[in-house]
Amino acid sequence: MAHHPHEPHDDRHTPGRGHAPGAEHGDGQVHSHSHSHGHDTDTDTDIDWAEMAPHLEAQAELFTPLYERALSWLGREVTEPGLIVDVGSGPGVVSCLFAETFSGARVTAVDGSAPLLERARQRADRLGYGDRFDTLTGELPDVLAELDYPADLLWAGRSLHHLGDQRAALAAFAERLAPGGTLAIMEGGLPTRFLPRDLGFGRPGLEARLDVLQEEWFARMRADLPGCVEETEDWAALLGAAGLKHARTRSFLLDLPAPASDRARAYVAASLSRLRDVFGDTLGSDDRAVLDRLLDPQDEEGVHRRSDVFVLAAHTVHTAVKPVQ
């Protein structure tokens, strides 16, 4: 099964925008990353994206080195793009990285959450990209029809899995590309890790057990989406079915070794706290007690104080190109 470092730890993608438990479908352990697509369901898979905004921003900022490497790789294939579209942009951290990396491009951040796009706009203005930065609010993928002209690069970072019919969404994304344009999706990777397998207390393997719960949550989240279609996650084949060519795949690593910085510790604590909130009733009493200790700022064995806390993550990017007619 393809792994989705999921929301419950999910970025931009995250619980609040489509992920939830952690906050990043891969950005952190609770997917983050990185979208509000307007689905309204009354289940534990609902995500309040506006509430998730600070966590999504913190996660994307922490993961900036990973995104910079991914954008540098894309830049070797996509030269001098005129329009870059960030689909499911969330609060715009990655959108602004695109504006920084591709200094001649216009960037359009697209999301279903107006509050998140307002944060994206403010970030772009603050960083000096406002004169070539636009936002577009609406339901994906239909809202892409409102783009003024085709995209040279369309990026969907951990947002595609929030759309029920991923095959149809990829076809819609491809339709909005200019001939020779590139579609890049960030989906899959490896579960994020924060802690050693044996913490010195409790039963070893806590994060592996949380992975199982997140996978189950992700499956429920997908099933609850309007128009959900089960799909084998063969991204190269799906990109080909959308009429695109020259599929490529590469994974990018975030390695923040121990001892973690204060910013990394804050992210780890926020991610584990969300997991405790979402899965607290599902976890055994022993694992709940371990999480409570890990989250206690006064406990020497907690993530705020222990010296062996780290952040290690891998995200995968899949690209393909629209043929020139």
C-alpha positions in Angstrom: 0.0 0.0 0.0 1.4 3.4 -0.9 2.1 5.3 2.3 0.5 8.6 2.9 2.2 10.4 5.7 -1.2 11.5 6.7 -3.0 14.2 8.1 -3.6 13.2 11.4 0.0 14.2 11.9 -1.2 16.6 7.9 0.3 20.2 4.3 -0.7 21.8 3.8 -2.0 19.9 3.9 -3.8 18.8 7.1 -6.7 17.9 9.4 -8.6 21.0 9.1 -8.3 21.0 5.5 -8.5 17.5 4.7 -6.1 15.8 6.9 -6.3 15.7 10.4 -4.8 13.8 12.9 -1.4 15.0 12.7 -1.6 17.5 10.1 0.2 16.6 7.1 -0.3 13.9 4.8 3.3 13.4 4.9 4.7 16.6 6.2 4.8 15.8 9.6 2.8 13.1 10.9 -0.3 14.7 10.7 -0.7 15.8 7.4 -0.2 19.1 6.5 0.3 19.1 3.5 -1.3 21.6 2.7 -6.2 22.4 1.6 -9.8 23.1 1.9 -11.9 21.6 -0.8 -15.3 22.3 0.6 -16.5 18.9 1.6 -19.0 19.0 4.4 -19.5 15.8 6.4 -20.1 15.2 10.0 -17.5 12.6 10.8 -14.2 12.5 12.6 -12.5 13.0 9.2 -13.7 16.6 8.9 -11.0 19.2 8.9 -11.3 22.8 10.0 -8.7 24.3 7.7 -8.9 27.8 9.1 -8.2 26.4 12.6 -5.3 24.4 11.2 -3.7 27.4 9.6 -1.0 28.1 12.2 0.0 24.4 12.3 0.0 24.2 8.5 2.3 27.3 8.3 4.6 26.0 11.0 4.9 22.7 9.3 5.5 24.1 5.9 8.1 26.5 7.2 9.9 23.7 9.1 9.8 21.6 5.9 11.1 24.4 3.7 14.5 22.7 3.0 12.6 19.7 1.6 10.4 21.9 -0.6 13.4 24.0 -1.8 15.1 20.8 -3.0 12.0 19.7 -4.7 11.6 23.1 -6.4 15.2 23.1 -7.5 14.6 19.7 -9.1 11.5 21.0 -10.9 13.5 24.1 -12.0 15.8 21.9 -14.1 12.8 20.8 -16.1 10.6 23.8 -16.0 12.6 26.8 -17.3 11.2 30.3 -17.2 7.5 29.5 -16.5 5.1 32.3 -17.1 2.3 31.0 -14.8 2.7 28.6 -11.8 -0.5 27.4 -10.1 -0.4 25.9 -6.6 -3.5 23.7 -6.3 -4.6 23.4 -2.7 -2.2 26.0 -1.6 -3.4 26.4 2.0 -1.7 29.4 3.7 0.7 29.9 0.8 4.1 29.0 2.3 5.0 26.8 -0.7 3.3 29.2 -3.1 5.7 31.9 -2.0 8.7 29.5 -2.3 7.6 29.2 -6.0 7.6 32.9 -6.3 11.1 33.1 -4.8 12.5 30.2 -6.9 11.0 31.3 -10.2 11.5 35.1 -10.1 10.0 35.7 -13.5 6.8 33.8 -12.9 3.3 34.8 -11.8 2.0 32.5 -9.1 -1.7 31.8 -8.4 -2.6 30.1 -5.1 -5.8 28.1 -5.4 -7.8 26.7 -2.4 -11.3 26.2 -1.2 -10.6 28.1 2.1 -10.8 31.9 1.8 -9.2 32.4 5.2 -6.2 30.4 4.2 -5.8 32.3 0.9 -6.0 35.6 2.8 -3.0 34.4 4.8 -1.3 33.4 1.5 -1.9 36.9 0.2 -0.5 38.5 3.3 2.6 36.4 3.2 3.2 37.2 -0.5 2.8 40.9 0.2 5.1 40.7 3.2 7.8 39.0 1.2 7.6 41.4 -1.7 5.9 39.1 -4.2 2.5 40.7 -4.2 2.8 42.3 -7.6 2.9 38.8 -9.2 0.8 36.8 -6.8 -2.9 36.0 -7.2 -5.4 33.9 -5.3 -8.4 31.9 -6.6 -11.0 30.6 -4.2 -13.4 27.8 -5.1 -14.1 24.1 -5.3 -11.4 22.0 -6.9 -10.9 21.1 -9.6 -13.8 23.1 -11.2 -12.5 26.5 -10.1 -9.4 26.0 -12.3 -11.6 26.9 -15.3 -11.5 30.5 -14.0 -7.7 30.8 -14.6 -7.0 33.5 -17.1 -4.6 31.4 -19.1 -3.0 28.0 -19.0 -0.3 27.1 -16.5 3.3 26.3 -17.4 3.6 24.5 -14.0 0.7 23.2 -12.0 1.7 21.9 -8.5 -0.6 19.9 -6.2 1.2 19.3 -2.9 -0.6 16.7 -0.9 -3.9 18.1 -2.0 -5.0 15.6 -4.7 -5.9 13.0 -2.1 -8.6 15.4 -0.7 -10.5 15.1 -4.0 -12.9 12.1 -4.3 -12.2 11.3 -8.0 -8.4 11.6 -8.3 -8.3 10.4 -11.9 -10.9 13.0 -13.0 -9.0 15.6 -11.0 -5.7 14.8 -12.8 -7.5 15.1 -16.1 -8.8 18.5 -15.1 -5.4 19.6 -14.0 -3.9 18.5 -17.3 -6.5 20.4 -19.2 -5.3 23.6 -17.5 -1.7 23.1 -18.6 -0.2 24.9 -21.6 1.3 22.6 -24.2 4.7 21.6 -22.9 3.6 22.5 -19.3 4.4 20.3 -16.3 2.1 18.8 -13.8 3.8 18.0 -10.4 2.0 16.2 -7.6 3.4 15.5 -4.2 1.8 12.3 -2.9 3.2 9.4 -0.8 6.6 9.1 0.8 7.4 7.7 4.2 5.9 8.2 7.7 7.6 11.0 9.6 9.6 10.0 12.6 10.3 12.1 15.7 11.5 9.6 18.3 13.6 6.5 18.9 11.8 3.2 18.7 12.5 2.6 22.4 11.8 5.7 24.5 13.1 4.2 27.7 9.6 3.9 29.1 6.4 2.4 27.8 6.2 -0.2 25.1 8.6 0.2 22.2 7.2 1.1 18.7 4.7 3.8 19.6 5.1 5.7 16.3 4.6 2.5 14.3 1.3 1.9 16.1 0.2 5.4 15.4 1.0 4.8 11.7 -1.6 2.1 11.7 -4.2 4.4 13.1 -3.4 7.1 10.7 -3.7 4.7 7.7 -7.1 3.7 8.9 -8.1 7.3 9.4 -6.9 8.2 5.9 -8.9 5.4 4.4 -12.0 6.8 6.2 -11.2 10.3 5.1 -11.0 9.2 1.5 -14.2 7.2 1.7 -16.1 10.1 3.2 -15.2 12.4 0.3 -18.0 13.3 -2.2 -17.7 11.1 -5.3 -15.0 9.0 -3.9 -13.5 6.6 -6.4 -11.0 3.9 -5.2 -7.9 4.1 -7.3 -4.6 2.2 -7.4 -2.0 4.7 -6.5 0.2 4.1 -9.6 0.8 7.8 -10.1 2.8 7.4 -13.3 -0.1 5.4 -14.9 -2.6 8.0 -13.7 -0.6 10.8 -15.1 -0.4 8.9 -18.4 -4.2 8.3 -18.4 -4.6 12.1 -18.1 -2.7 12.4 -21.5 0.6 13.4 -20.0 4.0 12.1 -21.0 7.6 11.6 -19.6 6.5 10.7 -16.1 9.3 11.1 -13.5 9.4 10.4 -9.7 11.8 11.6 -7.0 11.7 11.6 -3.2 13.0 14.4 -1.1 14.3 14.1 2.5 14.0 16.4 5.5 16.6 15.4 8.1 16.6 17.6 11.2 18.8 15.5 13.6 18.8 15.4 17.4 19.0 17.5 19.4 16.0 19.2 17.8 15.7 23.0 17.7 13.0 24.8 19.7 11.0 25.2 16.5 11.2 21.6 15.6 10.3 20.6 19.2 7.2 22.8 19.0 6.2 21.1 15.7 6.7 17.7 17.2 4.7 18.6 20.3 1.8 20.0 18.2 1.8 17.0 16.0 1.7 14.5 18.8 -0.9 16.6 20.6 -3.2 16.3 17.6 -2.7 12.6 17.4 -3.5 12.3 21.1 -6.7 14.3 20.6 -7.8 12.3 17.6 -6.8 8.8 18.6 -6.8 9.1 22.4 -9.9 6.9 22.7 -8.5 4.3 20.3 -5.1 3.9 21.8 -4.5 1.6 24.7 -4.2 3.1 28.1 -0.4 2.4 28.1 0.2 4.3 24.9 -2.1 7.2 26.1 0.0 7.4 29.2 3.2 7.5 27.1 1.8 10.3 25.0 0.8 12.3 28.1 4.4 12.0 29.4 5.8 13.0 26.0 3.6 16.1 25.9 4.3 17.2 29.5 6.6 20.3 29.3 7.8 19.5 32.8 8.7 15.9 32.2 12.4 15.3 31.5 11.3 12.4 29.2 9.0 14.6 27.2 9.6 16.0 23.7 10.2 19.5 25.1 13.2 18.3 27.1 14.7 15.0 25.9 17.8 15.2 23.8 17.0 12.6 21.2 14.0 14.3 19.5 14.5 14.7 15.7 12.4 15.2 12.5 13.0 12.8 9.6 10.6 12.7 6.7 10.5 11.8 3.0 8.0 13.2 0.5 7.6 12.0 -3.1 7.0 14.2 -6.2 5.6 12.8 -9.4 5.8 14.9 -12.6 4.6 14.6 -16.3 4.5 16.9 -19.3 1.6 17.9 -21.6 2.5 17.1 -25.2 3.0 19.9 -27.6 0.4 19.5 -30.3 
